[in-house]
Every structure is written in C-alpha cells, then in structure tokens.
Amino acid sequence: MSDKKVSTKKPNGSPSEFAQAAECLKTLAHPVRLRIVQLLLHGRYTVGELAKDCGIPDNVASEHLRLMQRCGFFTSEREGRKVFYQVAEPHLVNIMDCIESRFISSTSKTGQ
C-alpha cells in the first residue's frame, strides 16, 4: 500500500448545474448542429448559407439555430435584410476540437 494521501476534496458541480450542461450537450448532439457549430467557429453565416452547406431547407436550419441560441451558443446580428449568426460561447472551440480530433479524419479536414 502506498503512503500517498488521496485528496478528499470533491470536484465542483451540483446536480442542477449538470442538468443544464446535459441539456445543452443534448442540443449539440445532432450532426447538422455540429456542422453548424464548426462553420460558425470559422466565420459568420446567414441561415441560407448554413442551410445550403448542410443540405437542408432554410426553415430547418432556422430551427436548429433557434435551439442552439436558447443554450447561449450563438448570437445573431441583422445587417439590412440579412441576419448573420456567430459563436457566442467560447467553450465551443474546445468541444469541437475534441470532436474533430476523435471523429473527423485528416483527409476530410483538408478537403473542406
């Protein structure tokens, strides 16, 4: 047996905080939403541009954006008749880095 003492300090986090985290992670757990996050981490896009890239109708893209805005992931800014979306949650970078390093092959990364 080792004489090392094990820390008895518990990590931070309450069940209600983890409930909020789980809801937002469930919102992200969709292939189109992950692609939208990836795109918005690289610039501002309109609903139409996001929809076209994802191969979905504009109204479906709008619904995905609305759900993710509710979690505080994005902000929107109107410029004339266009509305541009951008990332508001800086931690999305870390989440997407983890996803890309685990699930996205290097050949598909360079082929964007």
Secondary structure as GFF3:
##gff-version 3
##sequence-region A 1 112
A	DSSP	alpha_helix	15	28	.	.	.	ID=ss1
A	DSSP	alpha_helix	31	40	.	.	.	ID=ss2
A	DSSP	beta_strand	45	46	.	.	.	ID=ss3
A	DSSP	alpha_helix	47	54	.	.	.	ID=ss4
A	DSSP	alpha_helix	58	70	.	.	.	ID=ss5
A	DSSP	beta_strand	74	79	.	.	.	ID=ss6
A	DSSP	beta_strand	82	87	.	.	.	ID=ss7
A	DSSP	alpha_helix	92	103	.	.	.	ID=ss8
A	DSSP	alpha_helix	106	110	.	.	.	ID=ss9
###
